Amino acid sequence: MSWRLYTADTITGEMRRPIDVPGCAWSLSVSDASLATTRDKGTGEGEASSLRVPWSAVWGSTARERAQELTAGKRAIVLCWEEGGATVPLVFGAIGQRTDTALDTSFSLDSVTTLLSQRYVVREGDFRKGAPAISLDSLSLRAIAANVGWYATEGKPAGSLPIDWGDFYERGGHQRAFWPWNVSNLSAADVLEKIANVEGGPDITFRPYMADAHHVRLRMVAGSDADPYVGQDSVRRLQWFHGAGSVHSLTVAHLGPVERVYATGAGTEDEKDVALAEDLTYCRQRDPWPIVEECVSCTDSDDHALLEGHARGRLRADWWPLCQVTCTVDLADPQVPRIGEVWPGDAMTLAVEGFPTIPDGEYHVRLMEMSGDLGTLVRLKFDPMRDPAET
């Protein structure tokens, strides 16, 4: 039962060799897991940082071989959990900017989202004045996301990444048009984030898996139009109470509601498109909350209905008085779900007894982020939920 890291090819996902990394920090999320007044959902990330590797741990007997084993961009690192003879990949990322010294090399990993931020949703060979849009009509948001991913990867020379995008043709009531002249707003990562952030937008994340004994791939896992959350086969239960339980170091953060969102869209000065979403219920209570307002800008879209959807989506995320639970589990504890059995985005039940500011009971939460190092302690962050002490 341990963590192990491998080098791999960024384009194919082919695993090359084990690499002995003394330590690193990793995190995996399904979307923005922060408790803040600007909580656009965003897309999931898988990251590892603070990797410092002595040259003695890097394959190769010559300078050229060592450099090629860790070529920035071309090579990737896969972080795997190995237990009971099974290898479960958790984080896949391309080697980012690398700094070498005489003794070692250090680098962080570029997540899939970072890689997609360097790709644009433009049809190959058709970037010219007057070029037509990439038009995606009568599709689900999940299918639109899949098509965006294809244009940014398989649709470009040397653009492949080891990603399974899913169903490109799933029917739905959505449409998008991506115009080449708007290329500065069409990085694939930004487009996917906007799809996730629109009202009713789906969770979008990437989960690695072993395609065979020598290749790691990632599935784009996204919610449907009917259910924007990613699903799972079962709901795991965790428990906290003083001196025992399967979780430890439980903390709770609190935040008040946002009652109004101003949204601005395309246009200039007094011609700029605007939309307002508000619910002033909390301002009109007998013991009222002070009004809190937010502003969101969507300057690349001239679709007023879409702008209204962004405003309503932000208000829906921020309107409730919220709290957010964070805790720690130990993989050495057999009561704790194993790596690969739960992923960010999964629903869980958290039973709490005896905490000072949370009433006793069972809370239905979603796991939003997992993080840790190369030890057995894993930090879990759950989605912001309605503050039970304020409702």
N, C-alpha and C positions, 0 to 999 in steps of 0.2 A: 504494500500500500504506500504509494509515493508519487510525487510529481516527476515528470521527465520531459525534457525538451528535445526537439529534433529540428534540424535544418530541412527546408523543403524548397521546391521551385514555386515561385509566385504564380506563374501562368498555369501550370498543370496540377499543382498540389502534390506532386510526387515527393514523398519523404525521402531524404537523402541519408542522413546519419544522426545518431544521438549527439548532443552537445552538452557538456557539463557546465551549466551556469550556476555559479555559487549562490545567487539570489536574485529575485526580481519581485516586483509588485504587479498584480494583474487585476483586471476588473471586467465584468461582463454585464451589459444592461440591455433592456428591451426598448427603452426610450428614455427621455429626460427624467431622471429620478430625483431631481432637486425639489426642495420645498422652498419656492420663491414666488414672487408676485408676477413673474413672466414665465409661465410653465408650459410653453409650447411643447408638445409631446416629443417631436423629433423621432429619429430612428435609433435602433439599437447599435451598441458599440461593443467590440471586444478588443481590449488593450492590454499590453504588458509594457512596463517601463523599468528604468533603472537596471538594465541588463549590462553587466560588466563581465567580460569573459577573458581569462588569461589565455595567452597564445598557446600554452601547453594543452588547452582543452579544445583547440580548433584543429580539425583534420587538415593535413597537408604538411609536406616536408620542405616546400619551397615558398618563397614570397608570393608567387603567382597562384599556387594552389590555395594558400590560406586566404588570399584576397578574393578568389573566386568562390570559395565556400560561403563567404559572408558578403557577397556583392550587394550593395544597397539597391533596393528596388527589385532586382532579379531574384534574390533569395528571400525566403520567409522563415519564420520560426513558428513551430507548433508546440503549444503547451498542452501536455496530456496528463491525465490522471490514470495511473495503472493500479489495478486492484483485482485480485482473484484471476489473474491471467488475461484480463480484458484491458484494452487501451481505449480510453475515452478522450478525444480531443476537445479542449475547452476554448482555447484562444488560437486564432490564426492571424498572423499579421506579417506584412512585408517589412524587411529590414529598412529602417529609415536612415536618416543621416548618421554616419558612423564616424567615430573619432578614435584614431589609433595612437597608442604610445608604444614604447619599446617593450613594455611588459604585458599590455592587454589592449582590448578594444571595448568600446562602450557604444550603445545605441538604444533607441526605443523602437517600437513597432508601429507601422502605419496600418490602422485597422481597415477593414473593407470600406467603411464610410470615407476614410481619408483617401483611399485609392479612387473611389468614385467621385470625390470632390475635384479630381484632376482629369475627369472625363466629361464630355459635353454631349447633350442629347441633340446631335446634328447628324443627319443622314450622310453617310460616307460618300465623298465625291460630289456633293451637291451643295457646297457652301459658296453661294454666288448671289449677286444682286437679283432680286426677284424670285429666288428659289422658293418652292412651295413648303408649307408646314408639314411636319410629321403629324398627321391627324389620327387620333384614336377615338373611335366613336362606339357608343352602346356597349361599353365594357364595364366590368367591376373596377373599383379602385385598385384591387389587388392585381388584376390583369394589366391595368395601365402601368403599375409599378414594374411588373415583369417586362413589359415592352420597353420601358425606359431603361431598365438594366441591360436588355439585349442590345439596344442601340449604342450604349456606352461601353459594351464589352465585346461580344461576339461580332458586332457590326463594324468593328474597327480593326485595322491591321495590327497584329500582335496585341490585340485588345482582350483576349480571353483571360478570364479569372475562373478559378474552380468553384463556380457558383451555379446551383440549380435554381433557375428563376421561377419555375412553376408553370401554371397554365396561362398562356398568352391570349387565349380566346374566351375566357370566362365572361359570360354575358352580364350586363348590368346597365344602369341608367346614367352612366357618366361619360363625359367626353373631355378630351384635352387636345390642344393644338400647340405644337412647339415650333416657333418660327425661327429660322436661322438668324435673322437680323437681331433677335433678342438673345444671342448666344451668351452674353455676359451674365444672364440670369438662368442659364440652363445647365449648370453643372449637375451631373446625375444625383449627387448627394443632396443638393438643394431642392431639386425637383421631388425626390422621394420624401424629403422632410416636409415639403408643402403638402404632399398628398396625405401624409400622416397627420398633419396639423389642422386640416380642414375639418369642419364640423362632421362628426361621425367617421372621421378618417381612421384607417386601420393601423394597428400596431404593425411595424415592419422591423424585422430583426434578421440576423444571419446566424444559423447554428451549424457548427462544424460536425462532421461525422466521418467515420472511416469508410470510404467507398470500397476499398479492398485492403489487403494487408500492407500496401505500399502507397496508397493515395488518400489524402484527406480532401474532402469537398465541403462546401457550405450550402445549406438550403436557405433560400429566402423564405422565412416563415412570416406570414401576414394574416391579419384578420380579414373577415369577409365583410361585404356590405351589410349583411344582417347582424353580424356579431363582430365588431371591430377588434376584439381581443383575441390573442392567440390561444388555442385550446390545449388540452392535455387529457390523458386517460383517467387520471385519478387526482384527488385533492389530498395533499399531505397535511398532516397535523403537527404543529409544534406547540410546546407548552412552556410558560414561564411562571414560576412562583419562587418565593424566597428560599434560597438554599438548595434548590433542585430544579428539575425540569430539563428539557432538551436544548433550551437556548439560555444564553448568558448575556451579561452586560447590556441589558435592554435600556434604550434611551428613547424619549419621545420629544419631538419638536412640534411646536404649535405656530399657527399663522391665522390671522384674521381674514375676513372675506374681502373680495373685490366686487364692487357693485356696478361698475360701468366700464365699458371698453369702447374707445374711439378707434376706428380703423380708417386708414387712408389708402387709396389705390392709385391707379394710373392718372396721369394728367399733371398740369402745372398750375400753380397759384389758384385762382378762384375757379378754375375748370377741373380741379382735382376731384376724383371720385371719393366719396366718404360714406361710412356706414356707422351706425351706433347700435350697441347692444347694452341693455341695462336691466337690472332688477333691483329695486330700491327697498325691498322688503326689510332688510336688516337695518336700514336707516330710519325706518318708521316704527320700530318696536318701542315699547314703553321704556326699555333700557337700551337705547339704540347704539349700533356700531357707527363710528364716524365713516363718512363716505371715503372710499378709496377708488381711484380711477387708474386705468391703464391705456396705453396707446400702442397700436400695432400697425406696421407699415407693410403694404403689399403692392409696391409701386410697379411691379412687372406684369400685373394683371389688369385688364380693362373689363373684366366680367364682374358686374355689380353683384350678381347673385353669389358668386364665389367669394367676393369681399365680405358680404354679409355673413356667409358661412364661416369665414375665418373669425369674424368678430364674435359670433355666437359660440363658436368652439372655444375661444379663449375665455369667454365669460363662464361657460359651463364648467371649465376646468378650475376656475379661480373663485367661484361665487361662494362656496361653502366655507365656514370656519373649519380649518383643516388641522389634522395632526399627522405625523409620520413616525412610524416605529422603525428603529434600527436595532439589530441584535447580532450576536455572534454564536456560531455553532462550531463544534469540534468534530472533525471527520473521524477521530478515534472513538467517538461515541456511537455505538451500534443503533441508537434510537434516531440518529440523524439521517435524513435522506442522503443517498450517495451521489457523488458527482455523475451527471448524466441522467439521473432520475428526475431532477427538477431543473428548470431553466428559468431565467428571467422572463416574465410574462405569465408564468403559471399561477393559478389560484392556489391559495393555501388557507388553512385554518390556524389561527393563533389564539391559544387559550391563555388568558392572563388572570392571575389571582394575587391580590395583595399589593398591586402597584399604586403609588400614592395618588396619581391623577387620572387613571383609567379605571372605570368601573369594572368589577369582575365580570368575566364572560368570555365567550368565544367570538372572535372577530374574523370575518371573511376578508382576506387581503390578497393582493397580488404581489408576487416577488418581482421587484423592478431591477435590482442590481445585486450581483454577487462580487465580492472582491477578497483578495488575500495576498499571500506571498507563497513561498515554497514550504510552509509549515501546514499543520492540520487545521488551524483556525480559519474560518471563513466568515466574513461579515455579510449579513443580509440586510438589504434595505427594501422596505415594502412601499407600496404606492400611498400617496397621501389619501387619507380617508376623512369622512366627516368626523369632526372632533366629538366623541361621545359625551364629553363633559359639558358641551355647549348645545346639545340637542335634547 
